[in-house]
Amino acid sequence: MSEKLLVRRAAVLGAGVMGAQIAAQLTNAGVDTVLFDLAAKDGDPDGVVLKAIANLAKLSPAPLASKTLAEGITPANYETGLAALEGCDLIIEAIAERMDWKQDLYRRIAPHVPAHAVLASNTSGLGINALAEVLPEELRHRFCGVHFFNPPRYMHLAELIPARTTEPALLAALEAFLTTQLGKGVVQAKDTPNFIGNRIGVFSILATIHHTTEFGLGFDEVDALTGPLIGRPKSATFRTSDVVGLDTMAHVIRTMADTLPHDPWHAYFKAPKWLEALIAKGALGQKAGAGIFRKQGKDILVLDLKAQDYRAATATADPEIVEILKLRNPAEKFARLRASQHPQAQFLWSVFRDLFHYCAYQLESIAETARDVDFAIRWGYGWTQGPFETWQAAGWKQVADWIAEDIVAGKAMSPAPLPDWVFDGREGVHGAEGSYSPGKDAKLPRSALPVYRRQRFPDPLLGERFDPGETVFENDGVRMWADPGDEVAVVSFKTKLHTVNDQVLSGLQEAIGIAERKFAALVLWQPKEPFSAGADLAGALGLLQAGNLSGFEAMVADFQATSQRIKYALVPVVAAVRGLALGGGCEFQMHSARSVAHLESYVGLVEAGVGLLPAGGGLKELAVRAAHAAGPAGDVFAELKKTFETVAMGKVSTSAVEAKELGLLRGEDIVAFNAFELLHIAKAQARAMAERGYRPPLPARHIQVAGDVGIATFRMLLVNMLEGRFISEYDNEIATRIATVLCGGKVDRGSLVDEAWLLRLEREHFVELAQQPKTQERIAHMLKTGKPLRN
């Protein structure tokens, strides 16, 4: 059995934006972390780091899962703090991209690095072997590159780059740590400039820049073409460059030019004159307020090279091209793009052609397999398909012939020939047996490291299929399944955004019944995000508009009954939460025996935003928890105050950690860092609960409530918010009803009620609100625009 990497304490060297954010993610994961930088010239010697830690709270998206975690990062400096390294198990260097600076730092810290510790450089492209040269012999086998992508909390990719001297066992242990503890998708890269992600990703940007000029297109026009229409992020190409920083972009291009003198595409490794001009005048992109794009009031302006000035960014993809890009058959799509004389079509074909050409030519030198390239681009750049997957889906042989024709005709960016393996009769590079390795001239399977056994459904590549398990029960709303011989069953929703309709409700109740009779436990898990966007609003609005009030009331009662069925099931029901868990989705996980939530879980009772209040047992459950926390003689109202604003304002957590702070997840619920391990962890929790003879909680029959005094106190708080115009009159009415249910209705303070009483209050207020015109306006607005209406 391979040894684990035990990380009790870690250090990050360099408190710049990247280093501070790596420290933040380590801290998110519960790793005691020391953050180093130069000693401040004035005041506290740790001043540089203290400022960087304070800055973490201002960054968006937030690097910390909770602002309170900033206190967990220990500041240090290279002058007085190097002794702190002696207690560290993992040291990540993340200073500026200068070989001489990094090597100088290594010489300085080497005497303080413990004999067992791993030292890694977060360089984005400098040579790992060259960096290792200055290390003492005994440290070289524990040194490698670990390249996190920015922002490190959210980007799934981490490139792992061994030096020639790196110990293979250490590399495997570090890969397991990065995967499970930090939630990363690890790709092992060869020690070549810019590794895999940036080598291919930046080339794609350079090809796009070249063809933008060649076909006379505007920057906004290109972004309209190279975003979601072709399966890439909304920021597309040039907006992404602005976000990254035009100076950073120019630096990476310069690095490619300096370190890849023999690359057949070397002539294109230079910043265009317009980019240099923008940098010269300080228009560095988003951080400077202007770059290729500029915001003016509410308007977005774009640089127009012909006019040498900014104009309104209004260019779009031509409807003819949009129709081609919407085609479901990739082979037909690429054939139509290549055949069309429209400049936008020719632009897209040219960008894809040169990208495919470059990837095939460079594959053997930069990566072990085509899988590594596709995952690096998908996880590091947010593309839905990697370049090799896109090529294979479009018809490998035909596209290869077209690329070869264009090379011969002088249309491609380089005359370099495609490698022979491209034309060996293959249909692609990915298959059930693995992905192609030019170095081994074979398709290699996925990594066999033990950590990957935790991923029942890893991120699939084109052509990969994973055993879906045996269906136990299925209706139009849910599918219940299990692996052969497994005592833990899984139920998944089949609806769009995993919303809850009558089929989901009846299906869940049926699934729980089957689990009680035939299984030891049940897990609620979705193959893809979100966990659940809540109730089926369209169906609910339809019942109301049709005047079917009894049908609407029955639906609400059924929702509550399903939540109670989850809570009082005779087997543990564990919710595996990932992405959005809103409204009814939040309520289902609140009623589960345990929730296992991916760090990126955005949990909230958001009903107030559509003019309603939570009525799937959510308010009842908060009242029960408040009474339990307060104890027999405690202050229930003080406990309710913590969650009232969360519900009344429809707050959504920005992480699973914050969901605990908001009272929407319990303290004992588990936070998981790798989304692909979520099912494994949830099943392990369910199995453990079953093994110890699980029984559901006893029915809560004596719940102490805050009563009429609590309601009156909440109403005073609301009057202040209303007078300050923080809320509307209708917000006030909704919030008052939320307060009424949370406090157990108009009963004496300290009264004891049962769950049925609270559920009835929820139902009554929910149904009354649902009949109000303003609520129906809010629901209709949300369905139409996806945004809340404050009326």
C-alpha positions in Angstrom: 0.0 0.0 0.0 1.4 3.4 -1.0 2.3 5.9 1.7 0.0 8.9 2.2 1.3 12.5 2.3 0.5 13.7 5.8 0.1 17.5 5.8 -0.4 18.9 9.3 1.1 22.2 8.4 1.9 23.9 5.0 3.7 27.0 3.9 3.2 29.2 0.9 6.1 31.3 -0.2 4.9 34.5 -1.8 1.8 36.5 -0.8 1.0 37.9 -4.2 -2.6 37.3 -5.5 -1.8 33.7 -6.5 0.2 32.8 -3.4 -2.4 34.3 -1.0 -5.2 32.4 -2.8 -3.4 29.1 -2.6 -2.9 29.7 1.1 -6.7 30.5 1.3 -7.6 27.1 -0.4 -5.3 25.2 1.9 -7.0 26.9 4.9 -10.4 26.2 3.4 -9.4 22.5 3.5 -8.4 22.8 7.2 -4.7 22.9 6.7 -2.8 25.0 9.1 -1.0 27.4 6.7 1.9 29.9 7.0 2.1 32.6 4.4 5.5 34.1 3.7 6.7 37.2 1.9 9.5 39.8 2.1 9.8 41.7 5.4 8.0 45.1 5.4 10.4 48.1 5.3 8.3 49.9 7.9 6.2 48.8 10.9 5.3 45.2 11.5 7.8 43.0 9.6 4.9 40.7 8.5 3.0 43.8 7.2 3.2 42.7 3.5 1.5 39.3 4.4 -1.0 40.9 6.8 -2.1 43.2 4.0 -2.4 40.3 1.5 -4.5 38.3 4.0 -6.8 41.4 4.6 -7.1 41.7 0.8 -8.5 38.1 0.5 -11.8 39.4 1.9 -12.1 41.9 -0.9 -11.5 39.6 -3.9 -14.3 38.4 -6.0 -15.0 35.5 -6.4 -14.1 34.9 -2.8 -10.9 32.8 -2.2 -12.0 32.0 1.3 -15.0 29.7 2.0 -15.8 32.0 4.9 -14.2 35.3 5.8 -13.6 34.0 9.3 -11.0 31.6 7.9 -8.6 34.4 7.3 -7.6 34.1 10.9 -6.3 30.6 10.2 -3.5 31.9 8.0 -0.2 32.7 9.9 1.9 35.6 8.5 5.6 35.2 8.3 8.6 36.8 6.5 11.9 35.6 5.1 14.0 37.7 7.5 12.7 36.5 10.9 10.3 33.7 10.1 12.2 30.9 8.3 12.2 28.8 11.4 8.4 28.3 10.9 9.3 26.2 7.8 10.8 23.5 10.1 7.3 22.4 11.2 5.9 22.2 7.7 5.1 19.1 5.6 4.3 20.8 2.3 6.0 24.0 1.1 4.6 25.7 -2.1 6.6 28.5 -3.7 4.5 31.0 -5.6 6.7 34.1 -6.1 7.1 36.0 -9.4 8.0 34.2 -12.6 11.8 34.8 -12.4 14.2 31.9 -12.5 16.9 33.8 -10.6 14.5 35.0 -7.9 13.1 31.5 -7.3 16.6 29.9 -7.2 17.8 32.5 -4.8 14.9 31.8 -2.5 15.5 28.0 -2.7 19.1 28.5 -1.6 17.9 30.6 1.3 15.2 28.2 2.6 16.9 24.9 2.0 18.5 24.7 5.5 15.1 25.1 7.0 13.1 22.5 4.9 12.5 19.4 7.0 13.9 16.1 5.7 10.4 14.7 5.0 8.8 17.8 3.5 7.6 18.2 -0.1 8.8 21.4 -1.9 6.8 22.5 -4.9 6.9 25.4 -7.3 3.7 27.0 -8.5 5.4 28.3 -11.6 3.2 28.6 -14.7 5.9 27.6 -17.1 9.5 27.8 -15.9 11.6 24.7 -16.2 11.2 22.4 -13.1 14.6 20.6 -13.8 16.3 24.0 -14.1 14.8 25.2 -10.8 15.9 21.9 -9.1 19.6 22.5 -10.0 20.3 24.8 -7.0 18.7 22.4 -4.4 20.8 20.2 -2.2 20.9 16.6 -3.4 18.7 15.3 -0.5 15.9 17.8 -1.4 15.8 17.2 -5.1 13.8 13.9 -4.9 11.1 15.8 -2.9 10.8 18.7 -5.4 8.3 19.1 -8.3 6.1 21.6 -9.9 2.4 22.1 -8.9 0.7 24.6 -11.1 -2.7 25.8 -9.8 -4.9 27.7 -12.2 -6.3 31.1 -11.2 -8.5 31.4 -9.1 -7.2 28.3 -7.3 -10.4 27.7 -5.2 -12.6 27.5 -8.3 -10.4 26.2 -11.1 -10.4 22.4 -11.1 -7.0 22.0 -12.8 -3.7 21.5 -11.0 -0.8 20.5 -13.2 1.8 18.2 -11.5 5.2 18.4 -13.1 8.0 16.0 -11.9 11.6 16.8 -12.2 14.0 14.0 -13.4 14.9 13.5 -9.7 11.4 13.5 -8.3 10.5 10.3 -6.3 7.6 8.6 -8.0 6.0 7.5 -4.7 6.1 11.2 -3.5 4.4 12.3 -6.8 1.6 9.7 -6.3 1.1 10.8 -2.7 0.9 14.5 -3.7 -1.6 13.7 -6.5 -3.8 12.0 -3.9 -3.6 15.0 -1.5 -4.4 17.5 -4.3 -7.3 15.4 -5.5 -9.1 14.6 -2.2 -7.9 17.3 0.2 -7.9 20.3 -2.2 -10.5 19.0 -4.7 -8.3 19.2 -7.8 -8.3 17.5 -11.2 -4.6 16.6 -11.5 -2.9 16.3 -14.9 0.7 15.2 -15.0 2.7 17.3 -17.5 6.1 17.0 -19.0 8.7 19.7 -18.1 8.3 21.8 -21.2 7.6 25.6 -21.3 4.1 26.6 -20.1 3.4 22.8 -19.5 0.1 21.7 -21.1 -2.7 24.1 -20.1 -1.0 27.4 -21.0 1.0 25.9 -23.9 -2.3 24.9 -25.7 -4.5 27.6 -24.2 -2.3 30.5 -25.0 -1.6 29.1 -28.5 -5.4 29.1 -29.0 -5.5 32.7 -28.0 -2.6 33.6 -30.3 -4.3 31.8 -33.2 -7.5 33.7 -32.5 -5.6 37.0 -32.4 -4.0 36.2 -35.8 -7.2 35.2 -37.5 -9.1 38.2 -36.0 -6.8 40.4 -38.0 -6.7 38.1 -41.1 -10.5 38.1 -41.4 -11.0 41.7 -40.4 -13.3 41.0 -37.4 -13.9 43.1 -34.4 -12.9 42.0 -30.9 -16.6 42.0 -29.8 -17.5 40.0 -32.9 -14.9 37.4 -32.1 -16.0 37.1 -28.5 -19.6 36.5 -29.7 -18.3 33.6 -31.8 -15.8 32.1 -29.3 -17.9 31.9 -26.2 -20.9 29.6 -25.3 -21.7 29.1 -29.0 -18.7 26.8 -29.3 -18.8 25.5 -25.7 -16.5 28.0 -24.0 -17.0 30.4 -21.1 -19.0 33.7 -21.6 -15.8 35.7 -21.3 -14.7 34.0 -24.6 -11.3 35.2 -25.8 -10.7 38.9 -25.5 -12.8 39.5 -22.3 -10.8 36.6 -20.8 -7.6 38.4 -21.8 -8.8 41.6 -20.0 -9.7 39.6 -16.9 -6.3 37.8 -16.8 -4.5 41.1 -17.5 -3.0 42.2 -20.8 0.4 42.6 -19.2 0.2 39.0 -17.9 -0.9 37.9 -21.4 2.1 39.7 -23.0 4.5 38.1 -20.4 3.3 34.6 -21.2 3.6 35.2 -24.9 7.1 36.6 -24.4 8.0 33.5 -22.3 6.8 31.3 -25.2 9.0 33.3 -27.7 12.0 33.1 -25.4 11.8 29.4 -24.4 10.5 27.9 -27.7 12.8 29.1 -30.4 12.4 26.0 -32.5 8.6 25.8 -32.3 7.3 25.8 -36.0 4.8 28.5 -34.9 7.4 30.7 -33.3 6.7 33.6 -35.7 3.3 34.1 -34.0 4.7 34.2 -30.5 4.7 37.9 -30.2 2.3 40.5 -28.8 0.6 42.4 -31.6 1.3 46.2 -31.8 -2.2 47.1 -30.6 -1.6 45.0 -27.4 1.7 46.6 -26.8 0.1 50.1 -27.2 -2.6 49.3 -24.7 0.0 48.1 -22.2 2.2 51.2 -22.8 -0.7 53.5 -21.8 -1.7 51.4 -18.8 -4.9 49.9 -20.2 -4.1 46.5 -18.7 -7.6 45.2 -18.7 -10.2 44.7 -16.0 -7.8 45.6 -13.1 -7.1 49.0 -14.8 -10.7 49.8 -15.7 -9.9 49.6 -19.4 -8.2 47.2 -21.9 -9.6 45.7 -25.0 -13.0 46.4 -23.4 -14.0 49.4 -21.3 -17.1 50.1 -19.2 -18.7 53.5 -19.5 -21.6 53.9 -17.1 -23.8 50.9 -18.0 -22.4 50.6 -21.5 -19.6 48.2 -22.6 -17.2 49.7 -25.1 -14.7 47.9 -27.3 -11.5 48.9 -28.9 -11.9 49.6 -32.6 -8.5 49.3 -34.4 -9.6 51.1 -37.5 -11.0 54.1 -35.7 -8.2 53.9 -33.0 -10.8 54.5 -30.4 -13.5 52.8 -28.3 -17.1 52.2 -29.7 -20.2 50.4 -28.4 -19.6 46.6 -28.2 -22.7 45.5 -30.2 -21.3 43.1 -32.8 -22.9 39.6 -32.8 -22.5 36.3 -34.5 -24.3 36.3 -37.9 -27.6 34.3 -37.7 -26.4 32.1 -40.5 -23.3 31.1 -38.4 -25.4 30.7 -35.3 -27.6 28.2 -37.2 -24.5 26.2 -38.3 -23.1 26.2 -34.7 -26.5 24.9 -33.4 -26.3 21.8 -35.5 -26.2 18.6 -33.3 -24.0 16.7 -35.7 -20.3 17.9 -35.2 -19.3 16.5 -38.6 -21.9 18.4 -40.4 -21.1 21.6 -38.4 -17.4 21.5 -39.4 -18.2 20.7 -43.0 -20.6 23.6 -43.2 -18.0 26.0 -41.5 -15.3 25.0 -43.9 -17.5 25.3 -47.0 -19.0 28.6 -46.1 -17.4 31.8 -47.6 -18.7 33.9 -44.7 -15.8 35.5 -42.9 -17.1 34.4 -39.5 -17.3 30.8 -40.7 -13.8 30.9 -42.3 -12.5 32.5 -39.1 -13.9 29.7 -36.9 -12.7 26.9 -39.2 -9.2 28.5 -39.3 -8.9 28.8 -35.5 -10.0 25.2 -35.0 -7.8 23.9 -37.8 -4.6 25.6 -36.4 -5.5 24.5 -32.9 -5.9 20.8 -33.9 -2.7 21.0 -36.0 -0.7 22.4 -33.1 -2.1 19.9 -30.5 -1.3 16.9 -32.8 2.2 18.2 -33.6 3.1 19.0 -29.9 1.3 16.1 -28.1 4.3 13.7 -27.8 6.6 16.5 -26.4 4.2 18.0 -23.9 2.0 15.2 -22.5 1.8 11.5 -22.0 -1.7 11.1 -23.6 -4.3 13.1 -25.5 -6.5 12.8 -22.3 -4.0 15.0 -20.5 -4.4 17.8 -23.1 -8.2 17.6 -23.2 -8.5 17.6 -19.4 -6.0 20.4 -19.0 -8.0 22.6 -21.4 -11.4 21.7 -20.0 -10.4 22.1 -16.4 -8.1 25.0 -16.8 -9.9 27.1 -19.5 -13.5 26.0 -18.9 -14.2 24.5 -22.3 -16.9 21.8 -22.5 -14.7 19.7 -24.8 -11.0 19.5 -25.2 -9.4 20.0 -28.7 -8.9 16.3 -29.4 -12.4 15.5 -28.3 -13.8 18.2 -30.6 -11.7 16.9 -33.5 -12.7 13.3 -32.9 -16.4 14.2 -32.6 -16.2 16.0 -36.0 -14.8 13.0 -37.8 -11.1 12.4 -37.2 -10.1 11.2 -40.7 -12.1 13.9 -42.7 -10.8 16.7 -40.5 -7.2 15.4 -40.7 -7.5 15.4 -44.5 -8.8 19.0 -44.5 -6.0 20.2 -42.2 -3.4 18.5 -44.5 -5.0 20.1 -47.6 -4.8 23.5 -45.9 -1.1 23.0 -44.9 -0.2 22.1 -48.5 -2.2 25.1 -49.8 -0.4 27.5 -47.4 -3.5 28.4 -45.5 -2.4 27.0 -42.1 -0.3 29.1 -39.7 2.6 26.7 -40.1 3.9 24.4 -42.9 4.9 21.7 -40.3 3.4 18.3 -41.3 0.9 16.5 -39.1 2.5 13.5 -37.3 2.2 10.1 -39.1 0.1 8.6 -36.3 -2.8 11.0 -37.3 -3.1 9.1 -40.6 -2.7 5.5 -39.4 -6.3 4.6 -40.0 -7.5 5.6 -36.5 -11.0 7.1 -35.8 -9.7 9.2 -33.0 -7.5 9.3 -29.9 -10.1 8.4 -27.2 -11.8 5.0 -26.7 -13.1 2.6 -24.1 -9.6 1.2 -23.6 -8.0 4.6 -23.0 -6.4 7.6 -24.7 -3.6 7.7 -27.2 0.0 8.1 -26.2 2.4 8.8 -29.1 5.3 8.0 -26.9 4.0 4.5 -26.2 2.0 4.2 -29.5 -0.9 2.8 -27.6 -4.1 3.9 -25.9 -3.4 4.1 -22.1 -6.1 3.7 -19.5 -6.8 6.2 -16.8 -4.5 6.3 -13.7 -4.7 3.3 -11.4 -3.8 5.3 -8.3 -6.0 4.3 -5.3 -7.4 7.8 -5.0 -9.3 7.4 -8.3 -11.3 4.4 -6.9 -13.2 7.1 -4.9 -14.6 8.4 -8.2 -17.5 6.2 -9.2 -18.4 8.6 -12.0 -15.2 10.6 -13.0 -15.4 13.4 -15.4 -16.1 11.5 -18.7 -14.1 12.0 -21.9 -15.7 11.7 -25.3 -16.7 8.0 -25.8 -16.3 7.0 -22.1 -19.3 5.3 -20.5 -19.5 4.4 -16.8 -21.7 1.6 -15.6 -24.9 3.4 -14.4 -25.8 0.7 -11.9 -28.9 -1.4 -11.8 -32.3 0.4 -11.8 -34.3 -0.5 -8.8 -37.3 1.8 -9.4 -38.0 4.6 -11.9 -40.8 7.0 -12.7 -40.9 10.3 -14.7 -39.4 12.2 -11.8 -36.7 10.0 -10.3 -34.4 7.0 -10.9 -33.4 4.8 -8.0 -30.4 2.6 -8.6 -27.7 0.5 -6.9 -24.5 -1.3 -7.7 -24.8 -5.1 -7.6 -24.4 -6.3 -4.0 -24.3 -2.8 -2.6 -26.6 -2.2 0.4 -26.7 1.6 -0.2 -29.1 2.7 -2.9 -29.0 6.0 -4.8 -31.9 8.2 -6.0 -31.4 10.9 -8.6 -33.9 13.4 -10.1 -34.7 13.4 -13.8 -36.2 16.9 -14.1 -34.6 20.0 -15.6 -32.4 21.7 -13.0 -33.6 18.8 -10.7 -36.7 20.8 -9.7 -39.3 19.1 -7.6 -42.7 18.3 -9.1 -45.4 15.8 -8.2 -43.5 12.9 -9.9 -40.3 13.7 -7.9 -42.4 13.8 -4.7 -44.2 10.5 -5.3 -41.0 8.9 -6.6 -39.0 9.9 -3.5 -41.6 8.5 -1.2 -41.7 5.2 -3.2 -37.8 5.1 -3.2 -37.7 5.5 0.6 -40.2 2.7 1.0 -38.1 0.4 -1.2 -34.9 1.4 0.7 -36.5 0.6 4.0 -37.5 -2.9 2.8 -34.5 -3.9 0.7 -31.5 -1.6 1.5 -29.5 -0.4 4.5 -29.4 3.3 3.4 -30.4 5.7 0.7 -28.3 8.6 -0.9 -29.9 11.6 -2.7 -27.3 12.4 -5.5 -27.4 14.0 -8.9 -25.0 13.0 -11.7 -24.5 16.7 -12.5 -25.1 20.1 -10.8 -27.4 21.4 -9.4 -28.6 19.4 -6.4 -32.0 21.0 -6.9 -33.2 24.4 -7.9 -36.3 23.9 -5.8 -40.0 23.5 -6.5 -41.4 23.4 -10.0 -42.6 27.0 -10.1 -44.2 26.7 -13.5 -46.4 23.8 -12.4 -47.4 25.6 -9.2 -48.3 28.8 -11.1 -50.3 26.8 -13.6 -52.4 25.3 -10.7 -53.0 28.8 -9.3 -53.9 30.5 -12.6 -56.3 27.6 -13.4 -58.0 28.3 -10.1 -57.1 24.8 -8.8 -56.6 25.8 -5.2 -57.3 22.4 -3.8 -54.7 20.9 -6.2 -52.2 23.6 -5.1 -52.9 22.9 -1.4 -52.5 19.1 -2.0 -49.1 19.7 -3.7 -47.8 21.7 -0.7 -49.0 19.0 1.8 -47.3 16.4 -0.4 -44.1 18.4 -0.3 -44.2 18.5 3.5 -45.0 14.8 3.7 -42.0 14.0 1.5 -39.7 16.0 3.7 -41.0 14.2 6.8 -40.7 10.9 5.0 -37.0 11.7 4.5 -36.5 12.7 8.1 -38.3 9.7 9.6 -37.2 7.0 7.2 -36.2 3.8 9.0 -32.9 3.9 7.0 -30.5 6.8 6.9 -31.2 9.2 4.0 -28.0 11.1 3.1 -28.1 14.1 0.8 -25.0 14.6 -1.5 -25.2 18.3 -2.3 -23.4 20.0 -5.1 -24.1 23.4 -6.8 -27.4 25.0 -6.1 -29.6 23.6 -3.3 -32.4 26.2 -3.3 -35.9 26.2 -1.7 -37.3 22.7 -1.7 -33.8 21.3 -2.6 -32.4 23.0 0.6 -35.4 21.6 2.6 -34.8 18.0 1.5 -31.2 18.1 2.6 -32.3 19.8 5.9 -34.5 16.8 6.6 -31.9 14.2 5.6 -30.0 12.2 8.3 -26.8 13.8 7.1 -25.7 16.1 4.3 -22.4 15.7 2.5 -21.9 19.0 0.6 -19.3 19.8 -2.0 -17.4 23.0 -1.0 -19.1 24.8 -4.0 -22.6 24.3 -2.7 -24.8 27.4 -2.9 -27.6 26.7 -0.4 -30.6 28.9 0.4 -34.3 29.2 1.3 -35.0 31.7 -1.4 -38.8 31.6 -1.5 -39.2 35.2 -0.3 -37.7 36.2 -3.7 -40.8 34.8 -5.4 -43.2 36.2 -2.8 -43.6 33.0 -0.8 -42.1 31.4 2.3 -40.5 28.0 2.7 -43.2 25.4 3.1 -41.5 22.1 2.6 -40.8 21.9 6.3 -37.8 24.4 6.2 -39.2 26.9 8.7 -40.5 24.1 10.9 -37.0 22.6 10.9 -35.4 25.9 11.8 -37.9 26.3 14.7 -37.1 22.8 15.9 -33.3 23.4 15.7 -33.6 26.8 17.6 -35.6 25.1 20.4 -33.0 22.3 20.6 -30.1 24.7 20.6 -31.7 26.9 23.3 -32.6 24.0 25.6 -35.5 23.8 28.0 -34.9 27.1 29.8 -33.0 28.9 27.0 -33.8 31.9 24.8 -35.4 30.5 21.6 -35.7 34.0 20.1 -31.9 34.5 20.3 -31.4 31.3 18.3 -34.1 32.3 15.7 -32.5 35.7 15.1 -29.5 33.9 13.5 -31.6 32.4 10.8 -34.5 34.8 10.4 -32.6 37.3 8.2 -31.2 34.4 6.1 -34.7 33.3 5.2 -36.4 36.7 5.0 -33.7 38.1 2.7 -33.5 34.9 0.7 -29.8 34.6 1.3 -27.8 32.0 -0.5 -24.5 30.7 0.9 -21.4 31.2 -1.2 -19.9 27.9 0.0 -20.8 24.9 2.1 -18.8 26.3 4.9 -20.9 29.5 4.9 -24.1 27.3 4.6 -23.1 26.0 8.1 -22.7 29.5 9.4 -26.2 30.5 8.0 -27.7 27.5 9.8 -28.7 25.8 6.5 -26.2 22.9 7.0 -25.6 21.4 10.4 -22.3 21.4 12.3 -22.0 17.7 11.8 -22.6 17.8 8.1 -19.6 16.9 5.9 -17.8 19.3 3.5 -16.2 17.5 0.5 -13.6 19.1 -1.7 -13.7 17.0 -4.8 -17.1 16.9 -6.6 -16.3 13.5 -8.2 -15.7 12.0 -4.7 -19.1 13.3 -3.4 -21.0 10.1 -4.0 -18.3 7.9 -2.5 -18.2 10.0 0.7 -22.0 10.2 1.0 -22.3 6.4 0.6 -19.6 5.9 3.2 -21.5 8.1 5.6 -24.8 6.3 4.9 -23.1 2.9 5.4 -21.5 4.0 8.7 -24.8 5.2 10.0 -26.5 2.0 9.0 -23.7 -0.1 10.5 -24.3 1.4 13.9 -28.0 0.5 13.9 -29.5 3.8 12.7 -32.9 4.9 14.0 -34.6 8.1 12.9 -35.1 10.9 15.5 -38.1 10.6 17.8 -41.0 12.9 16.7 -40.5 16.4 18.1 -43.7 16.8 20.2 -42.6 19.5 22.7 -41.0 22.3 20.7 -40.6 25.5 22.7 -41.5 28.6 20.5 -40.9 32.3 20.8 -44.7 33.0 20.3 -46.3 36.4 20.1 -43.5 38.2 21.9 -41.0 36.9 19.3 -43.3 37.9 16.4 -43.7 41.4 17.9 -39.9 41.8 18.3 -39.3 40.7 14.7 -41.9 43.2 13.5 -40.1 46.0 15.2 -36.9 45.1 13.4 -38.9 45.0 10.1 -40.4 48.5 10.7 -36.9 49.9 10.9 -35.9 48.2 7.6 -39.1 49.4 6.0 -38.6 53.0 7.1 -35.0 52.9 5.9 -36.4 51.6 2.5 -34.3 48.4 2.7 -37.4 46.4 2.0 -40.7 47.0 0.2 -44.2 46.9 1.8 -44.7 43.4 0.3 -41.3 42.2 1.5 -42.5 43.3 5.0 -45.6 41.2 4.7 -43.7 38.1 3.6 -41.1 38.6 6.3 -43.8 39.0 8.9 -45.4 35.7 7.9 -42.0 34.0 8.0 -41.5 35.4 11.6 -45.0 34.2 12.5 -44.2 30.6 11.4 -40.7 30.6 13.0 -42.2 31.8 16.3 -44.9 29.2 16.3 -47.8 31.5 15.6 -49.8 33.8 17.9 -49.3 31.8 21.1 -47.7 32.7 24.4 -44.0 32.9 24.6 -42.5 29.6 25.7 -45.5 27.6 24.5 -44.8 24.0 23.5 -46.1 22.9 20.1 -45.4 19.9 17.8 -44.2 19.5 14.2 -47.7 19.2 12.8 -48.6 22.6 14.3 -45.6 24.3 12.6 -46.3 22.5 9.3 -49.9 23.7 9.3 -48.7 27.3 9.9 -46.3 26.9 7.0 -49.0 25.6 4.7 -51.6 28.2 5.6 -49.3 31.2 5.1 -47.8 29.7 2.0 -51.2 29.2 0.4 -52.4 32.6 1.4 -49.3 34.3 -0.1 -49.6 32.2 -3.3 -53.0 33.7 -4.0 -51.7 37.3 -3.8 -51.4 39.1 -7.2 -47.9 40.4 -6.2 -46.6 36.9 -5.5 -47.9 35.6 -8.8 -46.2 38.6 -10.5 -42.9 37.6 -8.7 -43.2 34.0 -9.8 -44.0 34.9 -13.4 -41.1 37.4 -13.5 -38.7 34.8 -12.1 -39.8 32.2 -14.7 -39.4 34.8 -17.5 -36.2 36.5 -16.6 -34.5 34.2 -14.0 -34.2 37.2 -11.7 -36.3 38.2 -8.6 -38.8 41.1 -8.8 -39.0 43.5 -5.8 -42.6 44.8 -6.0 
